[in-house]
Every structure is written in C-alpha cells, then in structure tokens.
C-alpha cells in the first residue's frame, strides 16, 4: 500500500475484497486466503511463495534483512534521514521479524 500510495479502502477495491477484510489483515486478526495471497502477489509483484509464507500458509522463508524489508528501509530513509542510520534500521527490521515469528509460532501451537 505504501509503495503504491493506496489507502486500505483503495487496496480492498483493487483486490476485490472488503475494507473490513483489509482491516483484519492489517490488525493481524485474520490472514489472507491462498486465493487472496495470489491476488496480493500479482498486485505487489512479490513472489507468491513469500506472500504465502508471510501469511502463514508455508514455512517462513529465511532472507537477509536488506531483501526482506526494502519497503521499510526506503520509508525509513525518506521519513527519518537524520534520526535513523543503517544500523538502527537493521535493528528495527530484526525486531519486526522476531515479532512476526513469535506470532506465527503462537498461531501454529
């Protein structure tokens, strides 16, 4: 959404799902179906396997910080150029990934 500068309601319209569905995904109250993952992959250009992995349909795919978070890294550089250096951005990415793994593991217990 950030990369395309779309609001949740616009993304919902683009994908053919309800705004409430997008809200649940963003709040991590629900995960996209495999069909929705396919739509997200086509829409975003992110490989389907990665989308399925992030949604919890496949085991997490291990990647390096730079490849895993290009959107966050770009956002951080633009939004906080003086406050965040590369080390801080990498630490934030690591914390986000740890939280994602923790939620994934809790959901599969």
Buried (B, 14 or more C-beta within 10 A) or exposed (E): BEEEEBEBEBBBBBBEBEBEBBBBBEEEEBBBEEEBBBBBBEBBEBEBEBBBBBBBBBEBEEEEBEEBBEEBBEBBEEEEEEEBEEEEBBEBBEEBBEEBEEEBEEEEE
